[in-house]
Amino acid sequence: MFSYKNNFAPRGDGRCATSMAAWMQYLRSIKPSLAFTDACCTSLEAFTKWQQAVRTRLEARLLMPVSNCKVEGKLLETLPRNGYTLERWEFYPDEFTVVPFLLLRPEKLASPVPGVICCPGSAAPKELLAGEPMPENGNMRNYKFNDRNCQALHCVRNGFIAAAMDNPGTGEVAELDSSNKETQWETREKLVQGYIDGGTTYLGVSVFQKLRFIEFFKKMPGVDPERLAVMGHSLGSEPAMALGVLSDDIKAVVFNDFLCDERRRYVGCTELEHSEINDGGNWHEVPGIWQDFAFPDILAALAPKYLCINEGGSEEFLGKVRRSYEFLHAADRLDISYYPYYKDAEKIQQSVPLYGMSIREYYEYYSRVYSSDHSFRAAESMALLKKAFVE
């Protein structure tokens, strides 16, 4: 068992005896350069200047690949479904890459309809999003809440055209070995090592591919290019958030996760079992991002675009996003919901501690996260899209 007192606290002279303790103490001391503060709300000019700075810096931090090739795609198969058609496509964002996706198109479209890009959770394949059978290979498993997590199917049933995509190195674009067993967790670590050492990031590749896809998507028959949205569950909430900031074409964002400041979690969760010390995966890493901002700041920069945050989080962090929308008189475009288990619970108003929390305390007490129920929230997500594009 690790603890702040025994492992991470400074000595009497203010210095730290271990490398991790010293780095945690440094991270507690920094003030991210583009954090959303009251200074951003002194005037509309100040807010707009801050918002553009977040956009510019986020694009730089992601270290996205560069390609000048023409974005092209190919329709592979069209299959009838109940009330919609399923199209299997692939498109080519650069000179080397094939990105398969599923397109769910409502039947009998009289006019163009909103288009929605759907981003899955960590290891979930695009087939799960579309309500399709899992491909029979070792990278596919049984998942919880299949009926909830089919984002694209919920979209098409509500009259939208939905594109379901795999995360990089996941599902159809993961490596298989000769035994046909699941390999994508191990191979994703190697993939991310190659991304970072080669000059990019996992999130940067994911966002790059989807930015290129937007160019292709908004020209597809039946898609209204003025009404595009992106939604992401869990890991997929990261590219969804970034696309909302970086693309003027995206008008609505579904952030289907709880809102977290990862720097604060890193330094605050010091009461740890040995199995918890290496929490997360290297695919979440964006070098240097904590120097600039955290997820609450990035989501605050989305205002006044339509946004829903579907699984709560600390009131300290959610308050930043609320403040940005209120400043722009766009509070009606922000929807925040909580896990049903905590929906009626009293909100914890005090600041998240800088040390002394267990992971369980951070999740359950400060963030109101009921992790066993972590899943896509269709009702809240569809309500936001209808508010943005239909009402």
C-alpha positions as CSV (number, residue, x, y, z in Angstrom):
1,M,0.0,0.0,0.0
2,F,1.3,3.5,-0.9
3,S,0.2,6.6,0.9
4,Y,1.0,10.3,0.8
5,K,2.4,10.3,4.3
6,N,4.8,7.3,3.8
7,N,5.6,7.7,0.1
8,F,4.8,11.0,-1.5
9,A,5.0,13.8,1.1
10,P,8.0,16.2,1.1
11,R,10.6,15.9,3.8
12,G,11.1,18.5,6.5
13,D,13.3,20.6,4.2
14,G,10.5,20.7,1.6
15,R,12.3,18.3,-0.8
16,C,11.0,14.9,-1.8
17,A,13.0,11.6,-1.4
18,T,11.7,9.8,-4.4
19,S,11.4,10.8,-8.1
20,M,7.6,10.3,-8.2
21,A,7.0,12.3,-5.0
22,A,9.1,15.2,-6.4
23,W,7.3,15.2,-9.7
24,M,3.9,15.1,-8.0
25,Q,4.9,18.1,-5.9
26,Y,6.0,19.9,-9.0
27,L,2.7,19.1,-10.8
28,R,0.8,20.4,-7.8
29,S,2.6,23.7,-8.1
30,I,2.0,24.5,-11.8
31,K,-0.6,26.8,-13.1
32,P,-1.7,25.7,-16.6
33,S,-1.2,28.5,-19.0
34,L,-4.6,28.3,-20.7
35,A,-6.8,27.2,-17.8
36,F,-10.3,28.7,-17.9
37,T,-10.5,31.4,-15.1
38,D,-12.5,34.5,-14.4
39,A,-9.9,36.5,-16.4
40,C,-11.3,34.8,-19.6
41,C,-14.6,36.4,-18.9
42,T,-13.7,40.0,-18.5
43,S,-15.0,40.7,-22.0
44,L,-16.1,38.8,-25.1
45,E,-12.8,39.8,-26.7
46,A,-10.9,38.2,-23.8
47,F,-13.0,35.0,-24.0
48,T,-12.5,34.7,-27.8
49,K,-8.8,35.3,-27.5
50,W,-8.5,32.5,-24.9
51,Q,-10.7,30.2,-26.9
52,Q,-8.6,30.6,-30.0
53,A,-5.4,30.0,-27.9
54,V,-6.8,26.7,-26.6
55,R,-7.6,25.6,-30.1
56,T,-4.2,26.5,-31.4
57,R,-2.4,24.9,-28.5
58,L,-4.5,21.8,-28.6
59,E,-3.7,21.3,-32.2
60,A,0.0,21.7,-31.5
61,R,0.0,19.3,-28.5
62,L,-1.7,16.5,-30.5
63,L,1.2,16.4,-32.9
64,M,-1.1,15.2,-35.7
65,P,0.3,13.6,-38.8
66,V,0.3,15.6,-42.0
67,S,-1.0,14.5,-45.3
68,N,-1.9,16.4,-48.5
69,C,-3.4,13.5,-50.3
70,K,-6.9,13.6,-51.6
71,V,-9.4,12.0,-49.2
72,E,-11.1,9.1,-51.0
73,G,-13.4,6.3,-50.0
74,K,-14.9,3.2,-51.3
75,L,-18.4,1.6,-50.7
76,L,-17.9,-2.1,-50.1
77,E,-21.3,-3.4,-49.3
78,T,-24.9,-2.2,-48.7
79,L,-27.2,-4.3,-46.5
80,P,-30.9,-3.8,-45.7
81,R,-31.9,-3.4,-42.1
82,N,-35.2,-2.6,-40.4
83,G,-35.9,1.0,-41.3
84,Y,-32.4,1.8,-42.4
85,T,-29.5,0.6,-44.6
86,L,-26.1,-0.5,-43.4
87,E,-23.2,0.5,-45.6
88,R,-19.7,-0.9,-45.2
89,W,-17.0,1.6,-46.3
90,E,-13.4,2.3,-46.1
91,F,-11.6,5.6,-46.6
92,Y,-8.0,6.7,-46.9
93,P,-6.9,9.7,-44.8
94,D,-3.2,9.5,-45.9
95,E,-0.9,7.6,-48.3
96,F,-0.7,4.5,-46.1
97,T,-3.9,4.0,-44.0
98,V,-7.2,2.2,-44.6
99,V,-9.9,3.3,-42.1
100,P,-13.0,1.1,-42.3
101,F,-16.3,2.5,-41.1
102,L,-20.0,1.6,-41.0
103,L,-22.6,4.1,-42.3
104,L,-26.2,3.8,-41.0
105,R,-28.6,5.6,-43.3
106,P,-32.3,6.1,-42.7
107,E,-34.6,4.9,-45.4
108,K,-36.5,7.2,-47.7
109,L,-34.7,10.5,-47.0
110,A,-36.7,13.4,-48.4
111,S,-34.0,15.9,-47.6
112,P,-30.5,16.0,-46.1
113,V,-30.3,15.1,-42.4
114,P,-27.7,15.7,-39.6
115,G,-24.6,13.5,-39.7
116,V,-23.1,12.1,-36.5
117,I,-19.6,10.6,-36.1
118,C,-19.7,7.9,-33.4
119,C,-16.5,7.1,-31.4
120,P,-16.5,3.9,-29.2
121,G,-15.1,3.1,-25.8
122,S,-11.6,1.8,-25.4
123,A,-11.6,-1.7,-27.0
124,A,-15.1,-1.8,-28.4
125,P,-15.4,-2.3,-32.1
126,K,-17.5,-0.2,-34.5
127,E,-19.8,-3.2,-34.9
128,L,-21.0,-2.7,-31.3
129,L,-21.9,0.9,-32.1
130,A,-24.0,-0.3,-35.1
131,G,-25.8,-3.1,-33.3
132,E,-24.2,-5.6,-35.6
133,P,-22.8,-9.1,-34.8
134,M,-19.2,-9.0,-33.7
135,P,-16.7,-10.2,-36.3
136,E,-15.4,-13.7,-35.6
137,N,-11.9,-13.0,-34.7
138,G,-9.8,-12.9,-31.5
139,N,-10.0,-9.1,-31.1
140,M,-13.7,-9.2,-30.4
141,R,-15.2,-10.0,-27.0
142,N,-18.5,-9.9,-25.3
143,Y,-19.3,-6.4,-24.0
144,K,-21.6,-5.1,-21.3
145,F,-24.6,-3.1,-22.1
146,N,-24.6,-3.9,-25.8
147,D,-28.1,-2.4,-26.2
148,R,-27.0,0.8,-24.6
149,N,-23.7,1.2,-26.3
150,C,-24.9,1.0,-29.9
151,Q,-24.5,4.8,-30.5
152,A,-25.0,4.7,-34.2
153,L,-28.1,2.5,-34.1
154,H,-29.7,5.0,-31.6
155,C,-28.8,7.8,-34.1
156,V,-30.3,6.3,-37.2
157,R,-33.5,5.3,-35.3
158,N,-33.8,9.0,-34.5
159,G,-33.4,10.1,-38.1
160,F,-29.7,10.9,-38.3
161,I,-27.0,9.4,-40.6
162,A,-24.4,7.9,-38.4
163,A,-20.8,6.8,-39.1
164,A,-19.3,4.2,-36.7
165,M,-15.5,4.0,-36.5
166,D,-12.9,1.9,-34.7
167,N,-10.4,3.5,-32.4
168,P,-6.8,3.2,-33.9
169,G,-5.3,-0.3,-33.2
170,T,-8.7,-1.6,-32.2
171,G,-11.3,-3.9,-33.7
172,E,-10.8,-4.4,-37.4
173,V,-7.6,-2.4,-37.5
174,A,-5.9,-4.3,-34.7
175,E,-3.3,-7.0,-35.3
176,L,-4.2,-10.7,-35.1
177,D,-1.7,-13.4,-34.4
178,S,-1.8,-16.9,-35.7
179,S,-3.7,-18.3,-32.7
180,N,-6.6,-15.9,-33.4
181,K,-6.6,-14.8,-29.8
182,E,-7.2,-11.3,-28.6
183,T,-4.1,-9.2,-29.1
184,Q,-5.2,-5.6,-29.3
185,W,-4.3,-4.5,-25.7
186,E,-0.7,-5.7,-26.2
187,T,-0.3,-4.5,-29.7
188,R,-1.9,-1.1,-28.9
189,E,0.9,-0.4,-26.4
190,K,3.5,-1.1,-29.1
191,L,1.5,1.0,-31.6
192,V,1.5,3.9,-29.2
193,Q,5.2,3.6,-28.5
194,G,5.7,3.9,-32.3
195,Y,3.4,6.9,-32.5
196,I,5.2,8.8,-29.7
197,D,8.7,7.9,-30.9
198,G,7.7,8.7,-34.4
199,G,6.5,12.2,-33.5
200,T,2.7,11.9,-32.9
201,T,0.2,10.7,-30.3
202,Y,-2.6,8.1,-30.2
203,L,-5.1,10.9,-29.8
204,G,-3.4,12.9,-32.5
205,V,-3.8,10.1,-35.0
206,S,-7.4,9.5,-34.0
207,V,-8.3,13.1,-34.4
208,F,-6.3,13.5,-37.6
209,Q,-8.2,10.6,-39.2
210,K,-11.6,12.0,-38.1
211,L,-10.8,15.5,-39.2
212,R,-10.0,14.1,-42.7
213,F,-13.2,12.0,-42.5
214,I,-15.3,15.1,-41.9
215,E,-14.2,16.4,-45.3
216,F,-15.5,13.2,-46.8
217,F,-18.6,12.8,-44.6
218,K,-20.1,16.2,-45.3
219,K,-20.0,15.6,-49.1
220,M,-21.9,12.2,-48.8
221,P,-25.4,12.1,-50.2
222,G,-28.1,12.7,-47.6
223,V,-25.7,14.4,-45.1
224,D,-26.5,18.0,-44.2
225,P,-23.0,19.5,-44.0
226,E,-24.3,22.3,-41.8
227,R,-25.6,19.9,-39.1
228,L,-22.7,17.7,-38.0
229,A,-22.1,16.2,-34.6
230,V,-19.6,14.0,-32.9
231,M,-20.2,11.7,-29.9
232,G,-17.8,9.6,-27.9
233,H,-18.1,7.1,-25.1
234,S,-15.2,6.7,-22.6
235,L,-12.0,6.7,-24.7
236,G,-14.0,8.0,-27.6
237,S,-14.9,11.1,-25.6
238,E,-11.4,12.3,-26.1
239,P,-11.4,12.6,-29.9
240,A,-15.0,13.9,-29.7
241,M,-13.9,16.7,-27.4
242,A,-10.9,17.6,-29.6
243,L,-13.0,17.5,-32.8
244,G,-15.5,19.9,-31.3
245,V,-12.7,22.4,-30.6
246,L,-10.7,22.0,-33.8
247,S,-13.5,21.7,-36.4
248,D,-15.9,24.5,-37.3
249,D,-18.1,21.9,-39.0
250,I,-19.0,20.2,-35.7
251,K,-22.0,21.9,-34.1
252,A,-22.7,19.5,-31.3
253,V,-20.6,17.3,-29.0
254,V,-21.6,14.3,-26.8
255,F,-19.0,13.7,-24.1
256,N,-20.2,10.4,-22.7
257,D,-17.9,10.1,-19.7
258,F,-17.4,11.8,-16.3
259,L,-15.4,15.0,-16.4
260,C,-11.9,14.7,-15.0
261,D,-8.8,16.8,-14.6
262,E,-6.1,14.1,-15.1
263,R,-3.3,16.1,-13.5
264,R,-5.4,16.6,-10.4
265,R,-6.2,12.9,-10.3
266,Y,-2.6,12.0,-10.7
267,V,-1.4,14.0,-7.8
268,G,-4.5,13.7,-5.6
269,C,-4.9,9.9,-5.6
270,T,-2.0,9.0,-3.3
271,E,-3.6,6.3,-1.2
272,L,-3.0,3.4,-3.6
273,E,-2.8,-0.3,-3.7
274,H,0.2,-1.7,-5.6
275,S,-2.1,-2.8,-8.4
276,E,-3.4,0.8,-8.8
277,I,-0.1,2.6,-9.2
278,N,0.0,2.2,-13.0
279,D,-3.5,3.4,-13.7
280,G,-4.6,4.0,-17.3
281,G,-2.8,3.3,-20.6
282,N,-0.2,5.0,-22.7
283,W,-2.8,5.7,-25.4
284,H,-4.2,8.5,-23.2
285,E,-0.9,10.4,-23.1
286,V,-0.4,13.7,-24.8
287,P,3.1,15.0,-23.8
288,G,3.0,18.4,-22.2
289,I,-0.8,18.9,-22.1
290,W,-0.9,19.5,-18.4
291,Q,1.2,22.6,-18.8
292,D,-1.6,24.2,-20.8
293,F,-5.0,22.9,-19.8
294,A,-7.2,20.0,-18.6
295,F,-10.3,18.4,-20.0
296,P,-12.6,20.9,-18.1
297,D,-10.8,23.8,-19.8
298,I,-11.0,22.2,-23.2
299,L,-14.8,21.5,-22.8
300,A,-15.2,25.1,-21.6
301,A,-13.7,26.2,-24.9
302,L,-16.5,24.5,-26.8
303,A,-19.0,27.2,-25.8
304,P,-21.4,28.0,-27.3
305,K,-21.6,24.8,-29.3
306,Y,-24.2,22.3,-28.1
307,L,-22.6,20.0,-25.5
308,C,-23.8,17.3,-23.1
309,I,-21.7,15.7,-20.4
310,N,-23.4,12.4,-19.6
311,E,-21.8,11.0,-16.5
312,G,-21.2,13.9,-14.2
313,G,-17.9,14.5,-12.5
314,S,-16.6,16.8,-9.8
315,E,-18.6,20.0,-9.3
316,E,-15.3,21.9,-9.2
317,F,-14.6,20.8,-12.8
318,L,-18.1,20.9,-14.1
319,G,-18.4,24.5,-12.8
320,K,-15.8,25.7,-15.3
321,V,-17.9,24.5,-18.2
322,R,-21.1,25.9,-16.8
323,R,-19.3,29.3,-16.3
324,S,-18.2,29.5,-19.9
325,Y,-21.7,28.7,-21.2
326,E,-23.3,31.2,-18.9
327,F,-20.8,33.9,-19.9
328,L,-21.9,33.5,-23.5
329,H,-25.6,33.3,-22.6
330,A,-25.7,29.8,-23.9
331,A,-26.5,27.8,-20.8
332,D,-29.5,26.2,-22.6
333,R,-27.0,24.5,-25.0
334,L,-25.2,22.7,-22.1
335,D,-26.7,19.6,-20.6
336,I,-25.0,17.8,-17.7
337,S,-26.4,14.5,-16.4
338,Y,-25.2,12.0,-13.7
339,Y,-25.1,8.3,-13.2
340,P,-28.7,7.3,-12.3
341,Y,-27.3,5.9,-9.0
342,Y,-26.2,9.4,-8.0
343,K,-28.9,11.5,-9.8
344,D,-30.5,12.6,-6.6
345,A,-27.4,12.7,-4.4
346,E,-26.2,15.9,-2.9
347,K,-23.4,17.4,-5.0
348,I,-20.0,17.7,-3.3
349,Q,-19.0,21.3,-3.6
350,Q,-15.6,21.5,-2.0
351,S,-12.5,21.4,-4.1
352,V,-10.9,18.1,-5.1
353,P,-7.9,17.5,-2.7
354,L,-4.3,17.8,-4.0
355,Y,-3.3,14.6,-2.1
356,G,-4.7,12.0,0.3
357,M,-7.4,10.4,-1.8
358,S,-7.9,6.8,-2.7
359,I,-9.0,6.1,-6.3
360,R,-12.3,4.9,-4.9
361,E,-12.8,8.2,-3.0
362,Y,-12.0,10.2,-6.1
363,Y,-14.5,8.3,-8.3
364,E,-17.3,7.7,-5.9
365,Y,-17.2,10.6,-3.5
366,Y,-15.9,13.6,-5.4
367,S,-16.9,12.6,-8.9
368,R,-20.0,10.5,-8.3
369,V,-18.9,7.8,-10.6
370,Y,-20.6,4.4,-10.5
371,S,-18.1,2.6,-12.7
372,S,-20.0,-0.7,-13.0
373,D,-22.7,1.2,-14.9
374,H,-20.3,3.1,-17.2
375,S,-22.1,3.0,-20.6
376,F,-23.5,5.2,-23.4
377,R,-26.5,7.3,-22.4
378,A,-28.8,7.3,-25.4
379,A,-31.7,9.3,-24.0
380,E,-29.5,12.3,-22.9
381,S,-27.5,12.1,-26.2
382,M,-30.5,12.0,-28.5
383,A,-32.1,14.8,-26.5
384,L,-29.1,17.0,-27.2
385,L,-29.0,16.2,-30.9
386,K,-32.7,17.0,-31.3
387,K,-32.2,20.3,-29.4
388,A,-29.3,21.2,-31.7
389,F,-30.8,20.1,-35.0
390,V,-34.5,19.5,-34.8
391,E,-36.3,21.7,-32.4
